[in-house]
Amino acid sequence: MAEVLLRVRNLVKYFKTSRGVVHAVDDISFDIEEGKTLGIVGESGCGKSTTGRCLIRLIEPTSGEIIYRGQDICKLKRSEMKNLRKEMQIIFQDPYASLNPRKTLLQIIAEPLLYNKIISSRDKFAIEKRVLELMEKVGLAERLINTYPHELDGGRRQRIGIARALAMEPKFIVCDEPVSALDVSIQAQILNLLKELQRDLGLTYVFITHDLSVVNHFSDDIAVMYLGQIVEKAPADELFENPLHPYTQALLSAILIPAVGANRERIKLRGEVASPIDPPPVCRFAKRCNYYSQECAHGVPPLLEITPGHFVACHQVKPVAPSATKAN
Amino acid sequence: MGSELNGQAAKDNKELVLEVNNLVVHYVLQEETVEAVNGISFSLEKGKTIGLVGETGAGKTTTALAIMNLVPDPPGVIKDGTIKVCGYNMLELSARQLEKIRGKEVSMIFQDPMTSLNPVITVGDQIAESIMLHEKLTYSQAFNRAKEMLEMVGIPGARATEYPHQFSGGMRQRVGIAIALACNPKLLLADEPTTALDVTIQAQVLDMIDELKRELGTALVMITHDLGVVAKICDLVAVMYAGRIVEYGTLEDVFDRTLHPYTEGLFNSLPDIRNRKNQLQPIPGLMPDPTNLPRGCSFAPRCRYVSDACREAQPTKHQVSETHVIYCSAYDDSNFQIERARGRGGNG
């Protein structure tokens, strides 16, 4: 078994607003092994992007531990974190908004190199050489080095975002909806590129998406989030073949399969997602759940290991083995 | 080109709600001309659904806007073609006549439910507005109809006095649908109506469109890039690339007997949820620049089956069966098969 690269324990992120406290991420825990991909999937407002940003401390978690190679990064000083962030990078969703429109490709990709003083800003030759290396790695033609982002299409822009993230030779990358803004034929190009890079460079990914077929294709393990909490986590195959949480079941049944007659009966949910502001301390899915019973009104269900590797947070789903342990 | 597609249905004496014939729409700018739609033809019978499928820049939305005669002018110019909605020639009507038809015979659902509603008017009034334009009703009668419409799309009628920002994205899209259906149009154009929505909400909205369509007998043009949406609700499919239809047929024709290399490429780009180990095979390269389309087949630069002939001349049309048409010169060779067809063990 590979080594655990990132261990997250009881991660919490609350945002105070005038209407109350938004429980964006509410007590989630998981491990990611080195060289693997954890997919985080869920609908708008489930806290998946907030989680991704907390993991590299782009926003400060309210509480909890994020242990990277044995070291709790929440306790690091600014300067120490700056150093560590070379290893931890992020690729953003919108390749139209995440690139500075006034900088050329060369400047954009070189920026992290100069900021971190990897290469001296006077050594123009070395900068260009390294940028061209990175461009080649992500499949950008050499001739584009002096173009501006607006001259390029979405797929190429996303490649710039990837090249910029790779500039620091990271070990760990948070991919926040990296293909959602792209057309299907381009989406497949970027997904293949990310997979190749993972294989060649031994990268570890957290892959955040709302697209279930993409997450299924891309991830080793998948965590399903609902209103700030992980409701189910399992290896990808297991999750798709044997979803146990009523929300996961409904979510999977809503996937539209692009084949004639392949679409099954959809599990219908009542109502819409509740407010994440000061939620009551019960199962957050209870009001919409088709299996609701008295039990569900008593406390937030803990994430339990139902079968080895398969975790579910539901009062109705009981571990099969008597010796089942509480989720780490 | 393509008028045979229309001829087919006419022969069967079906009621045609929409006939698009050789439509050409360009956006003429100072320095360049964007060739958005380059001669497309299709028709639609009462109660049927056609999916216009393609990626960004394929000309799907421009086609829909042209059907409504809403192409922004300038810079949009409808260079050629005719469009008939329920027998009305949309491109020759006056602004006043168009106003009578839009909303009554044909209406449109837009992609973004956040920006297509007026934020300072209650949703009830927005629905009532369209009813009062077309029917002789008093305001209170129209407002009551608006409440009924809201109920029909699954929103309590009492919320008619609320403003768009008080609704969630899925509910706003339903308000958009209520407005579009308020006067019971014979033709509905839906431009990516579920793209901005979450998976479970998307499924709800699609189910609802499907049900309403059946109940009211509305014909539907579904514009989408999502082949899953197409499989769920379309009877006919037109795959578009660079402003042209490249493959046209019934859902089964296009999905189960795929012939065009671009359609094949789209399917190969999609992760297969039933087999996650399946390697994605993206279409290499990019969509051609619509201001500078290649002389021959627009897809030729990205096509794995390309030959010199493809680069020289526009693709030839092949009517494979009564319902199935493709535009691809590779089929000039009667032995040609795409890989997807070889996997099926034949091209039938």
Interface residues (C-beta under 8 A of the other chain):
Chain A: E43 S44 D153 G154 G155 D183 V184 S185 I186 Q187 A188 Q189 L191 N192 H210 L212 S213 V214 N216 H217 F218 A236 D237 F240 A250 L251 A254 I255 L256 I257 P258 A259 V260 A262 N263 R266 K268 L269 E272 V273
Chain B: E55 T56 S168 G169 G170 M171 D198 V199 T200 I201 Q202 A203 Q204 L206 D207 H225 D226 L227 G228 V229 V230 A231 K232 L251 E252 F255 D256 G265 L266 F267 N268 S269 L270 P271 D272 I273 R274 R276 N278 Q279 L280 Q281 P282 I283 P284 L286 M287
